[in-house]
């Protein structure tokens, strides 16, 4: 019988785990739940660092104020989060303050404890595709061989 002991490393912010300490250290630096994160999107696009993420979190609606409790005689009591309208209203200001960086927007939403799918005007995958398309177009314009 063989026994193997393995060190596991975990992100202090989101709880993601891995067996390589170096990879987890790199993950922690860029984790969207790290308030002092280093944004790789902003770095690649030369947008500057949005180091004031905690201040941007304060501009978002408080999810606790948007909890709605429902009751009925058959299922008892349950709570729903109805924050879509308030979050969509705050999104234009958030886009402006993050230079429309999709990763920074998602980081602010996650730190504000707003479920990303609840913000219907923000589709992360579509925003990332558009972001990289713009970067690639800019690279082609400035290319020596293009």
Secondary structure as UniProt FT lines:
FT   STRAND          9..10
FT   TURN            12..14
FT   STRAND          17..18
FT   HELIX           21..30
FT   TURN            32..33
FT   TURN            35..36
FT   HELIX           40..45
FT   TURN            51..52
FT   HELIX           53..58
FT   HELIX           63..66
FT   STRAND          67..72
FT   TURN            73..75
FT   STRAND          76..81
FT   HELIX           84..97
FT   TURN            98..100
FT   HELIX           102..111
FT   TURN            112..113
FT   HELIX           116..118
FT   TURN            120..121
FT   HELIX           124..141
//
